[in-house]
């Protein structure tokens, strides 16, 4: 599975539209769910997904397969895009238009079930971390705080925050590694 992701990514970087479509089909739901969890807004989550795939298409991105899985890198890009959008929204408040009010902002039943299953796996995995690592993951990934803000909030050195994030992600990767984002065993 890793090889296919990397191949599709490389083809997308070479402006292969079919490869971009395949990447989109493989990851759109996961990225939407992830962004929706942070924004609590369907339209903002959709905007983030569009932004991520636009960036992959229009810019040369730096993915280093020796540093981890493509899906993890893609989730990091999505997380950063979501945080950027949320910061932008704070600067210019989002106006709800009448036409926006007509749309249902809740995900489909299928998306809710898929997110619930995956979030339960992650919740169980996070509970296996130390208390310090759990707190750091909550602040960094689910509340969107920067590492420096976490250091300031928790009154600990920035290096400690970085180390805890790195170690927590390593432990989570080990706990969750038997399954990919789609719940299928990895080919590795």
C-alpha positions as CSV (number, residue, x, y, z in Angstrom):
1,X,0.0,0.0,0.0
2,X,2.9,2.4,0.8
3,X,4.4,1.9,-2.6
4,X,1.1,2.7,-4.3
5,X,0.7,5.9,-2.3
6,X,4.2,7.0,-3.1
7,X,3.8,6.2,-6.8
8,X,0.5,8.1,-6.9
9,X,2.1,11.1,-5.1
10,X,5.1,11.1,-7.5
11,X,2.8,10.9,-10.5
12,X,0.7,13.8,-9.1
13,X,3.9,15.9,-8.7
14,X,4.4,15.2,-12.4
15,X,0.9,16.7,-13.1
16,X,-0.8,13.3,-13.7
17,X,-4.5,14.1,-13.2
18,X,-5.5,10.4,-12.9
19,X,-3.0,9.9,-10.0
20,X,-4.5,13.0,-8.2
21,X,-8.0,11.6,-8.6
22,X,-6.8,8.2,-7.2
23,X,-5.2,9.9,-4.2
24,X,-8.3,12.0,-3.7
25,X,-10.5,8.9,-3.8
26,X,-8.2,7.1,-1.3
27,X,-7.9,9.9,1.2
28,X,-10.8,12.4,0.9
29,X,-13.0,10.8,3.5
30,X,-10.2,10.4,6.0
31,X,-9.0,14.0,5.6
32,X,-12.5,15.4,5.7
33,X,-13.2,13.5,8.9
34,X,-9.9,14.6,10.5
35,X,-10.5,18.3,9.5
36,X,-14.2,18.1,10.6
37,X,-13.1,16.9,14.0
38,X,-11.0,20.1,14.4
39,X,-13.3,22.6,12.8
40,X,-16.8,21.2,13.7
41,X,-17.9,22.7,10.4
42,X,-18.6,20.7,7.2
43,X,-17.9,23.7,4.9
44,X,-14.6,24.5,6.5
45,X,-13.6,20.8,6.5
46,X,-14.4,20.6,2.7
47,X,-12.4,23.8,2.1
48,X,-9.4,22.2,3.9
49,X,-9.6,19.0,1.8
50,X,-9.7,21.1,-1.3
51,X,-6.8,23.2,-0.2
52,X,-4.7,20.1,0.6
53,X,-5.2,18.5,-2.8
54,X,-4.7,21.9,-4.5
55,X,-1.3,22.2,-2.7
56,X,-0.3,18.7,-3.7
57,X,-1.2,19.4,-7.3
58,X,0.1,23.0,-7.7
59,X,3.3,22.9,-5.6
60,X,6.3,20.7,-5.3
61,X,5.8,19.1,-1.9
62,X,8.5,17.5,0.2
63,X,7.5,14.0,1.2
64,X,10.4,11.9,2.6
65,X,9.3,8.2,2.8
66,X,12.2,7.5,5.2
67,X,10.5,9.7,7.8
68,X,7.2,7.8,7.9
69,X,4.1,6.8,6.0
70,X,2.6,8.9,3.3
71,X,-0.8,8.9,5.1
72,X,0.8,10.3,8.2
73,X,2.5,13.0,6.2
74,X,-0.8,13.8,4.5
75,X,-2.6,14.1,7.8
76,X,0.1,16.5,9.0
77,X,-0.4,18.6,5.9
78,X,-4.2,18.5,6.6
79,X,-3.7,19.4,10.2
80,X,-1.6,22.4,9.3
81,X,-4.0,23.5,6.6
82,X,-6.9,23.3,9.1
83,X,-5.0,25.3,11.7
84,X,-4.2,27.9,9.1
85,X,-7.8,28.1,8.1
86,X,-9.0,28.4,11.7
87,X,-6.6,31.2,12.4
88,X,-7.7,33.0,9.2
89,X,-11.4,32.5,10.3
90,X,-10.5,34.2,13.6
91,X,-9.1,37.2,11.7
92,X,-12.1,37.5,9.4
93,X,-15.3,36.0,11.1
94,X,-17.2,33.5,9.0
95,X,-20.5,35.0,7.9
96,X,-23.4,32.5,7.6
97,X,-25.2,33.1,4.4
98,X,-28.8,32.1,4.1
99,X,-27.9,29.6,1.4
100,X,-25.4,28.0,3.9
101,X,-28.2,27.6,6.4
102,X,-30.0,25.4,3.9
103,X,-27.2,22.8,3.8
104,X,-26.9,20.1,6.4
105,X,-23.6,20.6,8.2
106,X,-23.5,17.1,9.6
107,X,-21.6,14.3,7.9
108,X,-23.4,11.3,6.4
109,X,-24.2,8.3,8.5
110,X,-21.5,6.4,6.8
111,X,-18.9,9.1,7.6
112,X,-20.1,9.2,11.2
113,X,-19.7,5.5,11.6
114,X,-16.3,5.4,9.9
115,X,-15.1,8.3,12.1
116,X,-16.5,6.8,15.3
117,X,-14.7,3.4,14.6
118,X,-11.4,5.1,13.8
119,X,-11.7,7.5,16.7
120,X,-12.4,4.7,19.1
121,X,-9.2,2.9,17.9
122,X,-7.2,6.1,18.4
123,X,-8.8,6.8,21.8
124,X,-7.9,3.3,23.1
125,X,-4.3,3.8,21.7
126,X,-3.9,7.3,23.3
127,X,-5.0,5.8,26.7
128,X,-2.0,3.5,26.5
129,X,0.4,6.6,26.5
130,X,1.7,8.2,29.7
131,X,-0.4,11.0,31.2
132,X,2.1,13.6,29.9
133,X,2.0,12.3,26.4
134,X,-1.8,12.1,26.5
135,X,-1.9,15.8,27.5
136,X,0.5,16.8,24.8
137,X,-1.4,14.9,22.0
138,X,-4.7,16.5,23.2
139,X,-3.3,20.0,23.1
140,X,-1.3,19.6,19.9
141,X,-3.6,17.6,17.7
142,X,-7.1,18.1,19.0
143,X,-6.9,21.7,20.3
144,X,-4.4,22.9,17.6
145,X,-1.9,24.6,20.0
146,X,1.6,25.2,18.7
147,X,4.5,23.5,20.4
148,X,5.6,26.8,21.9
149,X,2.1,27.6,23.2
150,X,2.0,24.1,24.8
151,X,5.4,24.8,26.4
152,X,4.1,28.1,27.7
153,X,0.7,26.6,28.9
154,X,2.2,23.6,30.6
155,X,5.3,25.5,31.9
156,X,7.8,23.1,30.4
157,X,10.7,23.6,28.1
158,X,10.0,23.5,24.3
159,X,12.5,20.7,23.9
160,X,10.4,18.6,26.3
161,X,7.3,19.3,24.4
162,X,8.9,18.3,21.1
163,X,10.3,15.1,22.7
164,X,7.0,14.1,24.1
165,X,5.2,14.7,20.8
166,X,7.8,12.6,19.0
167,X,7.7,9.8,21.5
168,X,3.9,9.8,21.7
169,X,3.6,9.6,17.9
170,X,6.2,6.7,17.9
171,X,4.2,4.8,20.5
172,X,0.9,5.5,18.7
173,X,2.4,4.4,15.4
174,X,3.5,1.1,17.1
175,X,0.0,0.6,18.6
176,X,-1.9,1.4,15.5
177,X,0.5,0.1,12.9
178,X,-1.3,-3.2,12.2
179,X,-4.0,-1.2,10.6
180,X,-4.0,1.5,8.0
181,X,-6.3,4.5,7.9
182,X,-8.8,2.3,6.0
183,X,-8.8,-0.5,8.5
184,X,-6.9,-2.9,6.2
185,X,-3.7,-4.6,7.1
186,X,-0.7,-2.9,5.7
187,X,1.3,-4.7,3.0
188,X,4.6,-3.9,4.6
